[in-house]
Amino acid sequence: MAKRLTLLLNGVLVEKIVPPAKTHAGILVPETSNKLNSGKVLVVGPGLPDKSGNHVPVAVKEGDTVLLPEYEGTTVKHGEKEKLHQVTSAVKTG
């Protein structure tokens, strides 16, 4: 049975994308070359009200690929995979 997560306010849950250790041609890629942290947005909260009380939605949506700051957010284990919660400074790519 799948469990659905609901986040509050501007919370974002991101699953980190782990780059493959080997290319399609079989060449081993050193870990130091995989420094770009990116992830897939799994769940997004509804957003926050601004100073005027108007609703401001979160800038990303489920399924977006985002760049992750190196030391931002809280690691959460849900199921068998680790995810990052509350990544508020993520940058949308693509």
The 8 nearest C-alpha neighbors of each residue, nearest first, counted from 0:
[[1, 2, 3, 78, 4, 77, 79, 80],
 [2, 0, 3, 78, 4, 77, 79, 5],
 [1, 3, 4, 0, 78, 77, 5, 42],
 [2, 4, 1, 5, 42, 0, 6, 41],
 [5, 3, 2, 6, 42, 12, 41, 43],
 [4, 6, 3, 7, 44, 42, 43, 10],
 [7, 5, 44, 10, 43, 4, 8, 42],
 [6, 8, 44, 10, 9, 45, 5, 46],
 [7, 9, 46, 44, 47, 45, 10, 6],
 [10, 8, 46, 44, 57, 47, 45, 7],
 [11, 9, 85, 44, 6, 8, 7, 43],
 [10, 12, 43, 85, 84, 86, 42, 44],
 [13, 11, 84, 42, 41, 83, 40, 85],
 [14, 12, 40, 83, 39, 41, 82, 38],
 [13, 15, 82, 38, 39, 83, 16, 40],
 [14, 16, 38, 37, 17, 13, 82, 39],
 [17, 15, 38, 37, 18, 14, 39, 36],
 [16, 18, 15, 19, 37, 38, 36, 33],
 [19, 17, 16, 20, 33, 21, 30, 37],
 [18, 20, 21, 17, 22, 28, 27, 33],
 [19, 21, 28, 27, 18, 22, 29, 30],
 [20, 22, 27, 19, 26, 28, 25, 23],
 [21, 23, 25, 26, 24, 27, 19, 20],
 [24, 22, 25, 21, 26, 19, 27, 20],
 [23, 25, 22, 26, 21, 27, 28, 20],
 [26, 24, 22, 23, 21, 27, 28, 20],
 [25, 27, 22, 21, 24, 28, 23, 20],
 [28, 26, 21, 20, 25, 29, 22, 19],
 [27, 29, 20, 21, 26, 30, 22, 32],
 [30, 28, 31, 32, 27, 20, 33, 21],
 [31, 29, 32, 33, 28, 20, 34, 18],
 [30, 32, 33, 29, 34, 28, 35, 20],
 [31, 33, 30, 34, 29, 28, 35, 18],
 [34, 32, 30, 31, 35, 18, 29, 36],
 [33, 35, 32, 36, 31, 30, 69, 37],
 [36, 34, 33, 37, 66, 67, 32, 69],
 [37, 35, 67, 66, 34, 38, 69, 68],
 [38, 36, 66, 67, 65, 16, 15, 35],
 [37, 39, 15, 16, 14, 65, 64, 13],
 [38, 40, 64, 14, 13, 63, 62, 41],
 [39, 41, 13, 61, 62, 63, 42, 12],
 [40, 42, 61, 13, 12, 39, 62, 14],
 [41, 43, 12, 61, 11, 40, 44, 4],
 [44, 42, 11, 10, 6, 60, 61, 12],
 [43, 45, 6, 10, 7, 9, 8, 46],
 [46, 44, 8, 56, 9, 43, 7, 57],
 [47, 45, 56, 9, 8, 57, 55, 44],
 [48, 46, 8, 55, 54, 9, 49, 56],
 [47, 49, 54, 52, 53, 55, 50, 46],
 [48, 50, 52, 51, 53, 47, 54, 55],
 [51, 49, 52, 48, 53, 54, 47, 55],
 [52, 50, 49, 53, 48, 54, 55, 47],
 [51, 53, 48, 49, 50, 54, 47, 55],
 [54, 52, 48, 49, 51, 55, 50, 47],
 [53, 55, 48, 47, 56, 49, 52, 46],
 [56, 54, 47, 48, 46, 53, 49, 57],
 [57, 55, 46, 45, 58, 54, 47, 9],
 [56, 58, 46, 59, 9, 45, 55, 44],
 [59, 57, 56, 60, 91, 55, 46, 90],
 [60, 58, 57, 63, 91, 61, 43, 40],
 [61, 59, 63, 62, 43, 40, 58, 57],
 [60, 62, 40, 41, 63, 42, 43, 59],
 [61, 63, 40, 39, 41, 60, 64, 42],
 [64, 62, 40, 61, 39, 60, 65, 59],
 [65, 63, 39, 38, 92, 91, 40, 62],
 [64, 66, 91, 90, 38, 37, 92, 89],
 [67, 65, 37, 90, 89, 36, 38, 91],
 [66, 68, 36, 37, 89, 69, 65, 38],
 [67, 69, 71, 70, 66, 89, 36, 88],
 [68, 70, 71, 67, 36, 35, 72, 34],
 [71, 69, 68, 72, 67, 73, 86, 74],
 [72, 70, 68, 69, 86, 73, 67, 88],
 [71, 73, 86, 85, 84, 83, 74, 70],
 [72, 74, 84, 83, 75, 85, 71, 86],
 [73, 75, 83, 82, 84, 81, 72, 76],
 [76, 74, 82, 81, 83, 73, 77, 84],
 [75, 77, 81, 80, 82, 78, 74, 79],
 [78, 76, 80, 79, 75, 81, 82, 2],
 [77, 79, 80, 76, 81, 2, 1, 75],
 [78, 80, 77, 76, 81, 82, 75, 14],
 [81, 79, 78, 76, 77, 82, 14, 75],
 [82, 80, 76, 75, 77, 74, 79, 14],
 [81, 83, 14, 75, 13, 74, 76, 15],
 [84, 82, 74, 13, 73, 12, 72, 75],
 [83, 85, 12, 73, 72, 11, 86, 74],
 [86, 84, 10, 11, 72, 87, 12, 73],
 [85, 87, 72, 88, 84, 11, 89, 71],
 [86, 88, 85, 89, 11, 10, 9, 72],
 [89, 87, 86, 90, 68, 67, 71, 85],
 [90, 88, 67, 66, 87, 86, 65, 91],
 [91, 89, 66, 65, 92, 88, 67, 59],
 [90, 92, 65, 64, 66, 89, 59, 93],
 [93, 91, 65, 64, 90, 66, 63, 37],
 [92, 91, 64, 63, 65, 90, 66, 62]]
